[in-house]
């Protein structure tokens, strides 16, 4: 993923890219479509899109996501790896202590990816304005931040997500909440 232009991602923490079996795999494009070699033959699925097993949970899930970001894939593959991880971590937040911390990191990384490579979350719409897929990773983080009282941070993320045609109502609601909190703080300062 670090090879995507415009992204500040410099590599996965704790992952030795050269030690990953699929890191050096290159596609075969000799038959008019891109095919990736596997132990069983070949597939159109990139190494990144195949790297995180559906049954992976907890620390294994987090480790496999970091590895998936180091093997060949498209921006869209990386988006779906990150979004899928955020969804699974959200489901495990009550039983997995590291789930929320990893969820935050992966959701922020997904948003950074979307900003650097908007095609990762867009439909091809000829002769029309760009239409983006519905993203679930960033709204999960926005909701979490808001519930924890980090309303200004939630508003910042909602504003960034609004560029992708999502969350305009959340931006409006959070702006009103920030203004109400600021007015409340000012009133308390004035009464002291």
Buried (B, 14 or more C-beta within 10 A) or exposed (E): BEEBEEBEBEEBEEBEBEEBEBBEBEBEEEEEEEBBBEEEEEEEBBBBBBBBEEEBBBEEBBBBBBBBBBBBBBBBBBBBBBBBBBBBBBEBBEEBEBBBEBBBBBBBBBBBBBBBBBBBBBEEEEEEEEEBBEBBBBBBBBBBBBEEEBBEBBBBBBBBBBEBBBBEEBBEBBBEBBEEEEEEEEEEEEEE
